[in-house]
């Protein structure tokens, strides 16, 4: 791809963390093709992540929950009108394979695990495990016109985002994101409270998360004896959270989206793994990071590539065997 003025679309319609990690492709393509126009397609609800992104021309939004098929047809028509030179599909689901196949782009690149990959102009073997990180897997999609070295994911909170959280930065502080969509990815709430109690009383602790995480944060605050636990869950946006995490002395997170927020800001990270493991390829990427997991060899861990709603064995030892002293 010699022409540096290509029009390129990146597709990642999965969850928040997946979108954050996919921003590494934006960085890499922009570095190698600075004159290119880069667009991004994501699912409705995640668009705030890329608000004001300086290296994107446009963000397309797919509403998967309301009139899914009608919205997909409308989206395909809109993508075809854009006349993209290259479509890079990270997703491995049929719907995005269909969109890629009918995008009208001359170069349609995606993973071989997509059921419609036979309609792509180039398909890449999707390698999972073995310590290969997701950003390295994704990089394989574009290495023939960039190189083999993956870029770091990056988000761009605005100056206003930094200003909105500036009042929380008047003292030494750390951030904690105690919630996860999946039960087996979430460090138990009583252990979060104990972790708070081990931190210096002079250090503020900010509990981050979505509005739905407020009750969990309130429980942790009530159970902790730490004098400076503050609940920001539901009060600040994703990009504001990223702006706050950037200057924290430490960010304590589950194997979940906030870990990737921290990576995208190159903020210090302590990542807690319960049922999953870093070997799946979704570990922290910040220069300063630490991984916390049980030292007990459990035959049931990992119990799957994603989290589960309950512990299949009923004991959740992968979480409860983690010692607070290990932090």
VEXLO-369360 format. One line per field, with one value per residue (C-alpha): x, y, z; residue in three letters; residue number from 1. Coordinates in nm, 4 decimals, m for minus. Example, Ala and Ser with C-alpha at 12.3 -4.5 7.8 and 13.67 -1.06 7.14 Angstrom:
VEXLO-369360
u <- 1.2300  1.3670
v <- m0.4500  m0.1060
w <- 0.7800  0.7140
type <- ala  ser
seq <- 1  2
//
This chain:
VEXLO-369360
u <- 0.0000  0.2203  m0.0535  m0.0505  m0.3916  m0.5974  m0.9470  m0.9578  m1.2277  m1.1565  m1.4389  m1.4633  m1.8209  m1.7426  m1.7144  m1.5437  m1.2118  m1.1969  m1.2497  m0.9762  m0.7269  m0.8256  m0.7146  m0.3601  m0.4426  m0.5373  m0.1998  m0.0068  m0.1859  m0.1559  0.2181  0.2764  0.0106  m0.0212  m0.2234  m0.4813  m0.8385  m0.9206  m1.2746  m1.3973  m1.7113  m1.8292  m2.1472  m2.3861  m2.2907  m1.9151  m1.8894  m1.7927  m1.4538  m1.3519  m1.5084  m1.2766  m1.0145  m0.7592  m0.6602  m1.0099  m1.2189  m1.5492  m1.7037  m1.9832  m2.2253  m2.4140  m2.7253  m2.7370  m3.0263  m3.3025  m3.3958  m3.0655  m3.1162  m3.2658  m2.9833  m2.7273  m2.8728  m2.8710  m2.5130  m2.3961  m2.5447  m2.3726  m2.0374  m2.0639  m2.1276  m1.8029  m1.6021  m1.3337  m1.0074  m0.9478  m1.1781  m1.0111  m1.2500  m1.1365  m1.4721  m1.5296  m1.9095  m2.1275  m2.2836  m1.9534  m1.8272  m2.1310  m2.0644  m1.6992  m1.7843  m2.0337  m1.8408  m1.7266  m1.3658  m1.1005  m0.9044  m1.1155  m0.9038  m1.0155  m0.9539  m1.0092  m1.2470  m1.5069  m1.7620  m1.7545  m1.3760  m1.3793  m1.5247  m1.2373  m0.9489  m0.7117  m0.7736  m0.5341  m0.5038  m0.6442  m0.3925  m0.5161  m0.3165  0.0514  0.1029  0.0229  m0.1446  m0.4617  m0.2834  m0.0300  m0.3085  m0.4781  m0.1482  m0.1252  m0.4185  m0.2145  0.1466  0.1800  0.1448  0.2958  0.5276  0.5154  0.5504  0.2192  0.1507  0.0117  m0.3603  m0.4321  m0.7276  m0.7520  m0.9437  m1.0063  m0.8727  m1.2241  m1.2103  m0.8859  m1.0304  m1.3438  m1.1366  m0.8695  m1.0359  m0.9753  m0.6031  m0.5228  m0.3872  m0.2075  m0.4649  m0.5254  m0.8176  m1.0067  m1.2500  m1.4052  m1.6809  m1.6983  m1.9846  m1.8756  m1.8868  m1.5771  m1.3692  m1.4595  m1.2416  m1.4790  m1.6197  m1.4977  m1.1439  m1.1718  m1.2686  m0.9676  m0.7415  m0.8654  m0.7754  m0.4134  m0.3512  m0.2173  m0.4831  m0.3336  m0.4097  m0.7500  m0.9192  m1.1540  m1.3956  m1.4703  m1.7349  m2.0683  m2.3899  m2.4843  m2.1703  m2.2723  m2.4264  m2.1095  m1.8950  m2.1214  m2.0875  m1.7079  m1.6952  m1.9250  m1.7166  m1.3776  m1.2169  m1.0159  m1.1037  m1.0799  m1.2868  m1.4793  m1.7364  m1.7086  m1.8918  m2.1620  m2.0403  m1.7646  m1.7425  m1.5099  m1.2705  m1.2838  m1.2027  m0.9079  m0.7892  m0.8059  m0.6312  m0.3410  m0.1964  m0.2988  m0.0260  m0.1856  m0.4962  m0.6381  m0.8529  m1.0061  m0.9438  m1.1980  m1.2429  m1.0843  m0.7578  m0.7522  m0.8427  m0.5334  m0.3208  m0.4420  m0.3197  0.0039  m0.1017  0.0359  m0.1771  m0.2336  m0.4448  m0.6282  m0.6999  m0.9513  m1.0909  m0.9030  m0.5284  m0.3007  m0.1970  m0.5231  m0.3672  m0.5585  m0.3063  m0.2013  0.0274  0.1357  0.5067  0.4422  0.2162  0.1728  m0.0367  m0.2102  m0.3388  m0.3646  m0.0495  m0.2593  m0.2507  m0.6188  m0.7125  m1.0299  m0.8494  m0.9014  m1.2605  m1.3112  m1.1798  m1.4325  m1.5832  m1.8859  m2.1928  m2.1126  m1.8187  m1.8724  m1.7252  m1.9083  m1.5985  m1.4462  m1.1026  m0.9291  m1.0436  m1.0611  m0.7148  m0.5589  m0.3900  m0.4113  m0.0465  0.0455  m0.0466
v <- 0.0000  0.2820  0.5461  0.7273  0.8882  0.5714  0.5801  0.3134  0.1708  m0.0257  m0.2439  m0.3440  m0.3765  m0.5768  m0.4387  m0.1327  m0.3042  m0.4470  m0.1024  0.0460  m0.2205  m0.1673  0.1959  0.0602  0.0067  0.3726  0.4739  0.2350  0.3213  0.6930  0.6558  0.4741  0.6468  0.9960  1.1255  0.8495  0.9050  0.6621  0.5843  0.3503  0.1408  0.0420  m0.0585  0.1991  0.2845  0.2845  0.5963  0.8218  0.6470  0.8021  1.1426  1.4067  1.1511  1.3568  1.0751  0.9725  1.1351  0.9715  0.7194  0.4937  0.3526  0.0241  m0.0049  m0.3797  m0.3700  m0.1952  m0.3205  m0.5046  m0.6318  m0.3069  m0.1073  m0.3466  m0.3020  0.0749  0.0614  m0.1466  0.1105  0.3932  0.2125  0.1466  0.5181  0.6023  0.4144  0.2856  0.1605  m0.0726  m0.2301  m0.3963  m0.6194  m0.7276  m0.8849  m1.2549  m1.2500  m1.3097  m0.9619  m0.7769  m1.0365  m0.9540  m0.5816  m0.6328  m0.8549  m0.6017  m0.2875  m0.2278  m0.1937  m0.3435  m0.4640  m0.6454  m0.7826  m0.9952  m1.3061  m1.6550  m1.7327  m1.5041  m1.7326  m1.5111  m1.4784  m1.6593  m1.3361  m1.1245  m1.0290  m1.1315  m1.3444  m1.3775  m1.6787  m1.5886  m1.7066  m1.7274  m1.7963  m1.8585  m1.5149  m1.3343  m1.0064  m0.8865  m0.5814  m0.8179  m1.0330  m0.7264  m0.5954  m0.9037  m0.7624  m0.4630  m0.5764  m0.6109  m0.2337  m0.1255  m0.3665  m0.6436  m0.4220  m0.3427  0.0094  0.0973  0.1653  0.5283  0.7422  1.1193  1.2806  1.6452  1.9383  1.9726  1.6093  1.6792  1.9982  1.8216  1.5803  1.8293  1.8873  1.5205  1.5567  1.7964  1.5095  1.1810  0.9310  0.5912  0.4592  0.1337  m0.0132  m0.2990  m0.4119  m0.6443  m0.7611  m1.1187  m1.2555  m1.4733  m1.1779  m0.9631  m0.9603  m1.0173  m0.7020  m0.7869  m0.8167  m0.4770  m0.3326  m0.5002  m0.3679  m0.0155  m0.0665  m0.1492  0.1815  0.4928  0.7057  1.0127  0.8726  0.9304  0.6288  0.6891  0.4093  0.4164  0.2480  0.2788  0.4000  0.0341  m0.0134  0.2461  m0.0035  m0.2159  0.0914  0.2044  m0.1389  m0.1281  0.2212  0.1225  m0.1837  m0.0141  0.1710  0.3908  0.7597  0.8746  0.6424  0.8437  0.7088  0.8402  0.5514  0.6965  1.0502  1.0832  0.9649  0.7045  0.9660  1.1597  0.8353  0.7861  1.1403  1.0701  0.7329  0.8854  1.0634  0.8147  0.6608  0.3255  0.1916  m0.1310  m0.3119  m0.6471  m0.8200  m0.5839  m0.2584  m0.0251  m0.2181  m0.1226  0.2381  0.2425  0.0880  0.3470  0.6228  0.4374  0.4712  0.2492  m0.0621  m0.3477  m0.6033  m0.8711  m1.2013  m1.4422  m1.7026  m1.5775  m1.5492  m1.2967  m1.5697  m1.5119  m1.1918  m0.9161  m0.8162  m0.4656  m0.2779  0.0168  0.0534  0.0221  m0.2707  m0.5652  m0.8786  m1.0299  m1.3864  m1.6874  m1.8842  m2.1965  m2.4390  m2.4911  m2.7583  m2.5623  m2.2377  m2.0953  m2.2175  m2.0492  m1.7809  m1.5314  m1.4708  m1.6605  m1.5545  m1.7986  m2.0165  m2.3580  m2.5308  m2.3167  m2.2243  m1.9347  m2.0215  m1.8426  m1.5194  m1.6079  m1.7648  m1.4320  m1.2796  m0.9055  m0.9243  m1.0001  m0.6461
w <- 0.0000  m0.1282  m0.1372  0.1981  0.1393  0.1792  0.3267  0.5974  0.8237  1.1430  1.2785  1.6440  1.7700  2.0854  2.4373  2.5846  2.6542  2.3025  2.1519  2.3700  2.2619  1.8977  1.9216  1.8852  1.5164  1.4807  1.6226  1.3988  1.0766  1.1434  1.2074  0.8778  0.6653  0.8149  0.5203  0.5428  0.6589  0.9390  1.0493  1.3219  1.3603  1.7085  1.8879  2.0302  2.3864  2.3292  2.1144  2.4071  2.4178  2.0860  2.1368  1.9917  1.8865  1.6883  1.4520  1.3462  1.0756  1.1636  1.4039  1.2787  1.5357  1.5085  1.7214  1.7913  2.0378  1.8435  1.4983  1.4635  1.1067  0.9795  1.1338  0.9861  0.6377  0.6819  0.8050  0.5087  0.2706  0.4594  0.4528  0.0793  0.0174  0.1953  m0.0734  0.1610  0.0161  0.3107  0.5698  0.8690  1.0602  1.4068  1.4878  1.4253  1.4122  1.1046  1.1009  1.0725  0.8268  0.6136  0.6394  0.5473  0.2506  0.1111  0.2065  m0.1486  m0.0331  m0.2563  0.0463  0.3057  0.5888  0.8820  1.0882  0.9538  1.2420  1.0919  0.9183  0.6082  0.5907  0.2553  0.1140  0.2450  0.0180  0.2976  0.6053  0.8961  1.1235  1.4641  1.7226  2.0809  2.3957  2.4377  2.5866  2.2598  2.3503  2.1791  2.0388  1.8792  1.7344  1.5904  1.4537  1.2318  1.0327  0.9169  0.9368  0.5593  0.5189  0.8535  1.0383  1.2979  1.6050  1.7752  1.8939  2.2356  2.2638  2.3356  2.4361  2.4191  2.7062  2.6267  2.8235  2.9656  3.0838  3.2715  3.4183  3.5431  3.7527  3.8598  4.1992  4.2862  4.2283  4.5123  4.7243  4.6728  4.5438  4.3908  4.1885  4.2276  3.9769  4.1778  3.9416  3.6436  3.4253  3.5067  3.8608  3.8210  3.6994  3.9987  4.3076  4.6045  4.7596  5.1107  4.9763  4.8099  5.1487  5.3120  5.0373  5.1123  5.4780  5.3922  5.2139  5.3906  5.5588  5.3914  5.0461  4.8861  4.7272  4.4342  4.3475  3.9740  3.7649  3.5901  3.7570  3.8069  4.0189  4.2781  4.5231  4.5205  4.5833  4.8675  5.0314  5.0050  5.1508  5.4387  5.5253  5.4988  5.7896  5.5538  5.6133  5.2510  5.0324  4.7734  4.5273  4.1723  4.0042  3.7825  3.8444  3.5851  3.2244  3.0760  2.9411  3.2678  3.4491  3.2134  3.2860  3.6602  3.6320  3.4395  3.7436  4.0138  4.2268  4.1416  3.9661  4.1085  3.8527  3.7634  3.4306  3.2797  3.0853  3.3460  3.3096  2.9418  3.0274  3.2447  2.9683  2.7187  2.9522  3.0392  3.4030  3.6830  3.7109  3.9517  3.7666  3.9643  3.7897  3.9372  3.6949  3.3882  3.3271  3.1546  2.9087  2.7216  2.5908  2.7662  3.0310  3.1381  2.9003  3.1154  3.1747  3.5492  3.6241  3.8545  3.8169  4.1187  4.1032  4.3301  4.4026  4.4491  4.1576  4.0840  3.8266  3.7464  3.6568  3.4063  3.3810  3.0425  2.8121  2.9482  3.2885  3.4178  3.6118  3.8918  3.9934  3.8256  4.1331  4.3861  4.5887  4.3870  4.5234  4.2356  4.4017  4.7701  4.7718  4.6691  4.9725  5.0391  5.1504  4.7876  4.6852
type <- unk  unk  unk  unk  unk  unk  unk  unk  unk  unk  unk  unk  unk  unk  unk  unk  unk  unk  unk  unk  unk  unk  unk  unk  unk  unk  unk  unk  unk  unk  unk  unk  unk  unk  unk  unk  unk  unk  unk  unk  unk  unk  unk  unk  unk  unk  unk  unk  unk  unk  unk  unk  unk  unk  unk  unk  unk  unk  unk  unk  unk  unk  unk  unk  unk  unk  unk  unk  unk  unk  unk  unk  unk  unk  unk  unk  unk  unk  unk  unk  unk  unk  unk  unk  unk  unk  unk  unk  unk  unk  unk  unk  unk  unk  unk  unk  unk  unk  unk  unk  unk  unk  unk  unk  unk  unk  unk  unk  unk  unk  unk  unk  unk  unk  unk  unk  unk  unk  unk  unk  unk  unk  unk  unk  unk  unk  unk  unk  unk  unk  unk  unk  unk  unk  unk  unk  unk  unk  unk  unk  unk  unk  unk  unk  unk  unk  unk  unk  unk  unk  unk  unk  unk  unk  unk  unk  unk  unk  unk  unk  unk  unk  unk  unk  unk  unk  unk  unk  unk  unk  unk  unk  unk  unk  unk  unk  unk  unk  unk  unk  unk  unk  unk  unk  unk  unk  unk  unk  unk  unk  unk  unk  unk  unk  unk  unk  unk  unk  unk  unk  unk  unk  unk  unk  unk  unk  unk  unk  unk  unk  unk  unk  unk  unk  unk  unk  unk  unk  unk  unk  unk  unk  unk  unk  unk  unk  unk  unk  unk  unk  unk  unk  unk  unk  unk  unk  unk  unk  unk  unk  unk  unk  unk  unk  unk  unk  unk  unk  unk  unk  unk  unk  unk  unk  unk  unk  unk  unk  unk  unk  unk  unk  unk  unk  unk  unk  unk  unk  unk  unk  unk  unk  unk  unk  unk  unk  unk  unk  unk  unk  unk  unk  unk  unk  unk  unk  unk  unk  unk  unk  unk  unk  unk  unk  unk  unk  unk  unk  unk  unk  unk  unk  unk  unk  unk  unk  unk  unk  unk  unk  unk  unk  unk  unk  unk  unk  unk  unk  unk  unk  unk  unk  unk  unk  unk  unk  unk
seq <- 1  2  3  4  5  6  7  8  9  10  11  12  13  14  15  16  17  18  19  20  21  22  23  24  25  26  27  28  29  30  31  32  33  34  35  36  37  38  39  40  41  42  43  44  45  46  47  48  49  50  51  52  53  54  55  56  57  58  59  60  61  62  63  64  65  66  67  68  69  70  71  72  73  74  75  76  77  78  79  80  81  82  83  84  85  86  87  88  89  90  91  92  93  94  95  96  97  98  99  100  101  102  103  104  105  106  107  108  109  110  111  112  113  114  115  116  117  118  119  120  121  122  123  124  125  126  127  128  129  130  131  132  133  134  135  136  137  138  139  140  141  142  143  144  145  146  147  148  149  150  151  152  153  154  155  156  157  158  159  160  161  162  163  164  165  166  167  168  169  170  171  172  173  174  175  176  177  178  179  180  181  182  183  184  185  186  187  188  189  190  191  192  193  194  195  196  197  198  199  200  201  202  203  204  205  206  207  208  209  210  211  212  213  214  215  216  217  218  219  220  221  222  223  224  225  226  227  228  229  230  231  232  233  234  235  236  237  238  239  240  241  242  243  244  245  246  247  248  249  250  251  252  253  254  255  256  257  258  259  260  261  262  263  264  265  266  267  268  269  270  271  272  273  274  275  276  277  278  279  280  281  282  283  284  285  286  287  288  289  290  291  292  293  294  295  296  297  298  299  300  301  302  303  304  305  306  307  308  309  310  311  312  313  314  315  316  317  318  319  320  321  322  323  324  325  326  327
//
